């Protein structure tokens, strides 16, 4: 039953596109980019947040799980291997995470922006808001592809050309 639900979720979300169609693995099978994320245990961060709906802009309380560069959300906190996420955001696609009290006129609000959309969340306290912003921000930095090791130029360790003689030494016969 759980495999069928996960398969149905992938089929529906894969056809619908958007941030919710990203890869995760439920029941051990890899989806999308071959990434297995066991969201049901040892998460980097978990907790309740209110999330604004993507199409109908109502607020819904959801259980969030941040793990291995993905932010999953569920209807309830009893997350198991058989749980099917209501959605998932690959944080590598995110550009910013920051407070949004001014934009939303709501206490403890923050936003997560991708190149195509901005999602809004409300935490239960200022402390939780800051902890979520910090955790998601760290995950963005860890999982974004800005520069690979092969592309890094270490100016201190690359070969240096031999020093050239000063022009006065080369032209001065008494030297």
Secondary structure, DSSP 8 states (H G I E B T S, - for coil): -HHHHHHHHHHHHHHH-SGGG----STT--BTTTB---TTSS-SEEEEEEEE-SSS--EEEEEEEEETTEEEEESSS---TT---SEEEEGGGEEEEEE-HHHHT-TTEEEEEESS-EEEEE-SSHHHHHHHHHHHHHHHHHH--S--GGG---TTTS--------HHHHH-TT-
